[in-house]
Amino acid sequence: MLLGTIYSVGEVFEIMIKLKIGIVGCGAIGSSLARVITKDFSKQAELVALYDLNSSKPKILAKRIRKKNLVVFELGALILRSDLVIEAASSRCSWGIAKEVLSSGRDVMVMSVGGLIAKYSELTKLAKRHNCRVYIPSGAIAGIDALKAAKIGGVKKVTLTTLKNPLSFKGVKYIEERGIDLFKIKKDRVLFSGSAAEAVKLFPQNINVAAVLSLSGIGQDKTRVKIIASPKVNKNIHEIKVESQAGNIFTRTENILHPDNPKTSYLAVLSAIATLKQILEPIRIGT
């Protein structure tokens, strides 16, 4: 604050409480969040840093949103600037990012939840030790609120069935190793059926929803997942069935694809925005 400058009480209060946010990963999700933070949340939050292993991405993004001095070249530099770090990189590095952020005493929002599923216990201990918060958006599925509530009374079974267009699985190592020609799939084909733990390992870019579902419910080993390549669909469809002491729950989400990345559902980005809104606003609605 410059000496001699006169501010109203409201202006001083606004300056003091702005949440400083850094984004790691400047792909489709990170870019969408950067635009929203600078446009819609500018009174409550400030985007202070961008980082990506591909150094050209944050430069391009900073130019698009017309913000200077955002690009940093080390994760540590981004963390030092931020109160909240948003991970939007990949499941391969999300745990490492979360660990470094929490160890530095900052809060973190994790988008690539698959990278945390095997480290949840360690993540919890680390957050408690440093008195920090970890935010995990619901992502591209509905019903997480009901599942969390039902878990209190006891959940017997959780099943996720995912249907995607075959071309959504392009580049997946599991598919390539089995010699599956995605272009030749003319009717629904089950690509995988097993535990959420296996699904997250084999389909790291396609099945973050299984990780969120597992962490909210009965765990990665008990949560069952079926992945179907369906040439009839042009949306990412997720059906969830929950059997519990409180009753049976069924949800079906037909997701519009993100315009910049067909492997990502648009709802996943909106879920992150809604989570950020809950962080910034005084009233929270829903479980």
LINUR-V835280 format. One record per backbone hydrogen bond with DSSP energy under -1.0 kcal/mol. NH is the residue of the N-H (numbers start at 0). CO is the residue of the C=O. E is the energy in kcal/mol with one decimal. If there is no record, write none. Layout:
BEGIN
[[NH CO E] [NH CO E]]
END
This chain:
BEGIN
[[4 1 -1.7] [11 7 -2.2] [12 8 -2.3] [13 9 -2.2] [14 10 -2.2] [15 11 -1.9] [16 12 -1.7] [18 43 -2.5] [20 45 -3.0] [21 83 -2.3] [22 48 -2.3] [23 85 -2.9] [24 50 -3.3] [30 26 -2.4] [31 27 -1.8] [32 28 -2.4] [33 29 -2.2] [34 30 -2.0] [35 31 -1.9] [36 32 -2.7] [37 33 -2.0] [38 34 -1.7] [39 35 -2.9] [40 35 -1.2] [44 40 -2.9] [45 18 -3.0] [47 20 -2.9] [48 20 -1.0] [49 69 -2.7] [50 22 -2.0] [54 52 -1.1] [56 53 -1.6] [59 55 -2.3] [60 56 -2.5] [61 57 -2.7] [62 58 -1.7] [63 59 -2.0] [64 60 -2.3] [66 61 -2.4] [71 49 -2.3] [77 73 -1.4] [78 74 -2.4] [79 75 -2.0] [80 76 -1.1] [81 77 -1.0] [82 19 -3.1] [83 19 -2.3] [84 106 -2.2] [85 21 -3.0] [86 108 -3.3] [87 23 -3.3] [92 89 -1.1] [93 89 -1.2] [96 92 -2.3] [97 93 -2.7] [98 94 -2.7] [99 95 -1.9] [100 96 -2.5] [101 97 -2.7] [102 98 -2.2] [104 101 -1.9] [105 100 -2.0] [106 82 -1.9] [107 132 -2.2] [108 84 -2.6] [109 134 -2.5] [110 86 -1.6] [112 110 -1.7] [114 111 -1.4] [115 112 -2.3] [118 115 -1.8] [122 118 -2.8] [123 119 -2.4] [124 120 -2.0] [125 121 -2.3] [126 122 -2.3] [127 123 -2.2] [128 124 -2.4] [129 125 -1.8] [131 126 -2.7] [134 107 -2.9] [146 142 -2.4] [147 143 -2.5] [148 144 -1.7] [149 145 -2.9] [150 146 -2.1] [153 149 -1.6] [155 242 -3.0] [156 242 -1.6] [158 240 -2.5] [159 223 -2.9] [160 238 -2.8] [161 225 -3.0] [162 236 -2.7] [163 227 -2.2] [167 164 -2.4] [168 165 -1.9] [169 166 -1.3] [171 168 -1.9] [175 171 -2.1] [176 172 -2.7] [178 175 -1.3] [179 174 -1.9] [183 180 -1.4] [188 228 -2.2] [190 226 -2.6] [191 226 -1.5] [193 224 -2.4] [195 222 -2.0] [196 219 -1.8] [198 194 -2.2] [199 195 -2.5] [200 196 -1.2] [201 197 -2.4] [202 198 -2.5] [205 202 -1.2] [206 202 -1.5] [209 206 -1.2] [211 207 -2.0] [212 208 -2.5] [213 209 -2.1] [214 210 -2.5] [215 211 -1.7] [216 212 -1.4] [218 213 -1.7] [222 218 -1.8] [223 157 -2.4] [224 193 -3.3] [225 159 -2.6] [226 191 -2.5] [227 161 -3.4] [228 188 -2.9] [229 163 -3.0] [232 229 -1.4] [235 254 -1.5] [236 162 -2.9] [237 252 -2.3] [238 160 -2.9] [239 250 -2.6] [240 158 -2.4] [241 248 -2.8] [242 156 -2.6] [244 153 -2.8] [248 241 -2.7] [250 239 -2.1] [252 237 -2.5] [254 235 -2.8] [257 263 -3.2] [263 260 -2.1] [265 255 -2.8] [269 265 -1.9] [270 266 -2.5] [271 267 -1.5] [272 268 -2.0] [273 269 -2.5] [274 270 -2.1] [275 271 -2.4] [276 272 -2.2] [277 273 -1.9] [278 274 -1.8] [279 275 -2.0] [280 276 -2.0]]
END
